[in-house]
Structure formats: structure tokens, C-alpha cells
Amino acid sequence: NQFRWILREFWGDIAKDFFWKTKHTGQFLDYNFDVTKGEIFVKFMEGASTNICYNLLDHNVHEKKLGDKVAFFW
């Protein structure tokens, strides 16, 4: 369906820029919002794990060589 494709493409592109300790297993996105088809659930990148601090700081400073750039200017 269109909604699933848009979410998968959008978040899939963003997820490519992150460091992952473990990749997701199974489908990237799975959900059911229809009570007539069973239990309501949302599963997104199930099984994946990362370190957000590493992704926000170390990855950008060391790997992307952005340590000399202004991170925030008010």
C-alpha cells in the first residue's frame, strides 16, 4: 500500500545514515490498524539496536569529519 511504501522509503533513507549495532530482522515496517483482521500492532525495525549518542556526536565528528563545523548557532 502507498502509506507503507512512503514510510519505508522515507525512514529507510534516514536509517542508512545511522550506525547500527544490530540490523533489523524481518520486515522493515509491519502494522495492523484493522480490528477485524486481528490484534492492533505496529512493528518498526524490530530487532534493531543502535547507540543514539554515538550517532549524534561521534559519527558526525569523527566519521563525517564535522568536528570543526558549528553545530548550533543562535
C-alpha positions in Angstrom: 0.0 0.0 0.0 1.1 3.6 -0.6 1.4 4.6 3.1 3.7 1.7 3.8 5.8 2.4 0.8 6.2 6.1 1.8 7.2 5.3 5.4 9.6 2.6 4.3 11.3 4.8 1.7 11.5 7.9 4.0 12.7 6.2 7.2 14.8 3.7 5.2 16.8 6.6 3.7 17.3 8.1 7.2 18.2 4.8 8.7 21.0 4.3 6.2 22.9 7.3 7.8 22.9 5.6 11.3 25.4 3.2 12.8 23.6 0.1 13.8 24.9 -2.4 16.4 22.4 -4.9 15.0 20.3 -4.6 11.9 16.5 -5.1 11.9 15.2 -8.6 11.4 12.2 -9.4 9.3 10.1 -6.6 7.7 11.2 -3.0 8.0 7.6 -2.0 8.8 4.6 -4.1 9.6 1.3 -3.0 11.2 -2.4 -3.7 11.5 -4.9 -1.0 12.4 -8.0 -3.1 11.5 -9.5 -4.9 14.5 -11.4 -7.2 12.1 -8.1 -8.6 10.9 -6.7 -9.3 14.4 -4.7 -7.6 17.1 -3.7 -3.9 16.6 0.1 -3.6 16.3 3.0 -1.6 14.8 6.4 -3.2 14.3 9.1 -0.9 13.0 12.7 -2.1 12.5 12.1 -4.9 15.0 15.3 -6.3 16.5 17.5 -3.3 15.5 19.7 -1.6 18.1 21.9 1.4 18.0 23.6 4.0 20.2 22.0 7.4 19.7 24.8 9.2 21.5 27.3 7.7 19.1 25.1 8.6 16.1 24.6 12.2 17.2 28.1 13.0 18.2 30.9 10.6 17.4 29.6 9.6 14.0 29.4 13.2 12.9 32.6 14.4 14.5 34.9 11.5 13.6 33.5 9.7 10.6 31.9 12.6 8.7 34.7 15.0 9.8 32.3 17.7 11.0 34.2 18.5 14.2 35.3 21.9 13.0 31.8 22.9 12.0 29.3 24.9 14.1 26.6 22.5 15.3 24.2 25.2 16.5 24.2 28.9 16.1 21.7 31.2 17.8 
